[in-house]
Amino acid sequence: MDKDKQAKLASKGWKIGTVDEFLELTPAEVTYIELRLALSENLKQRRTQKQITSSDTQLANPSQIEKLETGETSVSLDFLIRSLLTLGVTVKELAEIMVHSQDFAGNPNV
């Protein structure tokens, strides 16, 4: 958000902050969410790149794929990781996704 917009909002009593501040998330919770989102986004990119449609049952059923790719909390990290491995992700690539997961979400303002 640009400085002028921040100043206008602040002058009208709005508080400017980050999503984690707004939701009062701990650093561990923020890291967990960013990790889940990075894995989900990577799964979607790889599925699309390999031209596997959501109706292809090689990976999961269509509703599961949607949940996997949106970071749905009802999907376990285990299933998410197994799905990435099914798409051919190596352990090294998986580690890279995890290492860079904090870069995924950035620090969006509320």
Order of alpha helices (4+ residues) and beta strands (2+ residues): alpha-alpha-alpha-alpha-alpha-alpha-alpha
